[in-house]
Amino acid sequence: MPIYEYTCGSCGREFETLVRGSSPAPECPACHGTELRKKLSTFAALSGAASGNTDLPAACGSCGHPGGPGACQFSGMNS
């Protein structure tokens, strides 16, 4: 169940709401308008190579830790 951010085209209010697949179309909590524009969330705008942030380390090959190789307890451990 994603949370979407909207801007109301009628009154200009910005808000966020939880949207379920079977939910009716959202409306503005201030004016009850339905002329809404979905905003690009910060998470979507800043994730991955689309933001030009390509200098991040690759995930650890042992456990997938996002800090990269050597960031977890599992790297280099051979029992």
Buried (B, 14 or more C-beta within 10 A) or exposed (E): EEEBBBBBEBEEBEBEBEBEEEEEEBBBEEEEBEEBEEBEBEEEEEEEEEEEEEEEEEBBEBEEBEEBBEBBEEBEEEE
